[in-house]
């Protein structure tokens, strides 16, 4: 196009734009004049309606144009720090075999340079048929009674261009033994490079929750509608539109496929009879293959960072759970040790619970040891204040302590006739066991020495008449008494 012709078109466009602006301005002035000519009441009514419509339009515009919140990824630790924590747990006697095995699997998959795709979905959505379509030589059993995947299965597959994939079939939702299967599914979802979530219709609340749960792994996620041939094209597009709305900001892509599988139908015979026939439907999964092609184009190396992030984040959570369990076990051992010491010291006490001076050093030592287990820094002043508050609690609740102790001893044959010394010792066992348990629970939850919280828990435990705990304390008391008698 010549320069003169381009200038002509530009001039015509500018003239048309000016004409439109002038026409709009003229129309606006005319409407304004008509509006001002209305009675005052009508002006207020019409103005309010226009203001409401304008506000609604602005809200819709903001909703359409607002920036989408990025998915919050799980926190990920430094691998060196994680290995150090696992080593510390191993040194404390914790079973860290599963954590070390997970790190080994992380390294093995990285070295294999293969792309792993985790396949999720509720039972009866056609996962087995889809695996047959993606990996024709895979041996996948089908069971109409309620799901067949009891462990994670891996199947070699390939894209049309020859790139290798590994399809990981994870336990279906709502299968029996759901908690164990959910753990298997979660771990495999973390290990995979990407996730496919298969559905056979609109998402129910459980499926929507599971989809958001999978999105928290931070992996590329495909939402796949199976059995799409059972709807008309109009119904299918409406359903896809609803699925896209439900998975907005979660799924990388939403596609519809027909995974095939077997179907039974009744056929009429030439002699007038009928018979049931089972045949295989031809799969139509091209949209899924195209989505997988786009998703896996960066290759295993390009997707590895997200996968490692998710695996280490999952290991961080599991290590934290094991650390908490190890701390609780250590706290229980400390409470038992100081309770035994308190029993021995209580045999010389005049009035159990009336004065904690005899056991003051033990109480301070118990507090200090538990604070160290839970990594809470406490000063000597804080320890002294807590012990003083415990003394007040025990003074006001001494009758409760003695009543619980006396009734407990009567409940166990032979213990109620051993005299006041055993009663005193058992009372101190109840005191220190309750104090230790209350303080450990408060430190674990509050991460600080909260005297009021620990005191409230102490009062509840002192009044606890649970037979199992009292029987354990009675046994510990008698063991201590027998040891004392043997040494005397």
Beta strands, then each sheet from edge to edge (+ up, - down):
strand 1: 115-121
strand 2: 153-158
strand 3: 164-169
strand 4: 194-199
strand 5: 220-225
strand 6: 253-256
strand 7: 261-268
strand 8: 274-281
sheet 1: 2+ 3- 1- 4- 5- 6-
sheet 2: 7+ 8-
end
